[in-house]
Amino acid sequence: MPVQREEVRLEREPVSDADVGAATSGPELTESEHEVVLHEERPVVDKEVVPRERVRLDTDTVTEERQVGEEVRKEQIEVDEGDTDVRDDRRPL
């Protein structure tokens, strides 16, 4: 990034007899101070947060069929409740 600034350069010119009239014409120089304001360019680097994109999450429910094969065993449960004998037979599906 090119930047520019002003610098002061003092130029001196000898006055010859031929241009003495031109050199002494113009505004009169006084003993007071003369100021010149110099300027320069400065690069300003900054960063800011700006929105770029929006992301949204959603869910889809996918149902699929699966083949399951397993042997189901028969279970017998015996419960002793005093005098009553309860029996539960579970049969294969």
N, C-alpha and C positions, 0 to 999 in steps of 0.2 A: 504494500500500500504506500504509494508515494505521498509524502507530506511536504509542505513548503513552509518556510519561515523567512522573515526579512532580517537582513543584517545591515549594519551601517558601514559604509565605505567612504572614507574621506578622500576626495579627489583634489589634488593640488595642481593648479595651472600657473605657470609663470605668465606674468603680464608683460607684454612687449610694448614698445613705444607706439606701435601701430594700433593696438586695441586698448589703450589706456582709457579712452573715452567710454567704450562699451563696458569695461570692467568696473568703472566707477558709477555707472548709471544704475537705476533700479532703486529698490528700497534701501534705506540707510541702515547699516549695521550699528547696533548699539552695544553697550557693555552688559545689558541684561541677558539672562539665560534664554536660550532657545531650546525647546524640547521637541523631540520627534518620537511618536509612539510607534513601536515596532510590533508586528503581528506574526503569529505562527499558527500553523495548523496542528492540532493534536488528534490523533485517532482515539476514538472513544469505543471501547469494547465492552459490551454488556450482554447479558443473556437474560432471557425471560422465559417463563413457562407459559406456553400457549396450548390450547387443546388441539390435538392432531387427529385422533380418531376415537370412536366409541366402540367398546367391546361389550357384548351382551352374552351371558350364558343362559342356556335353556336346556331342558331335558326332554328326550323323546323316549316313549315306552315302546319297546320292541318285544313282540310275542313270537315265540318260535316253538315248534313241535320237536320234542326229543323222544326217541325210543328208549325205554328203560326196561330192562329185563332182569329179574331177580327171583329167586325161589323164596316163596313165603312159607314159613314154617307154622305148624299148628301148635298153639299154646294151650295149656290147661292150667287153670288157676283154682286151687282149692282153698276155701276160706272156712275156718272153723268158728262158728258163732254159737257157741254153746251146744244145744241139741240139734240145731238146723245145719244141714250140710248143703252149701251153695257151690254150684259148679258152673264155670264159664268156659264154653268150648269156642275157640276162635278157629274158623275154617279158612283155608286158603281162598284168595280172591280169584 
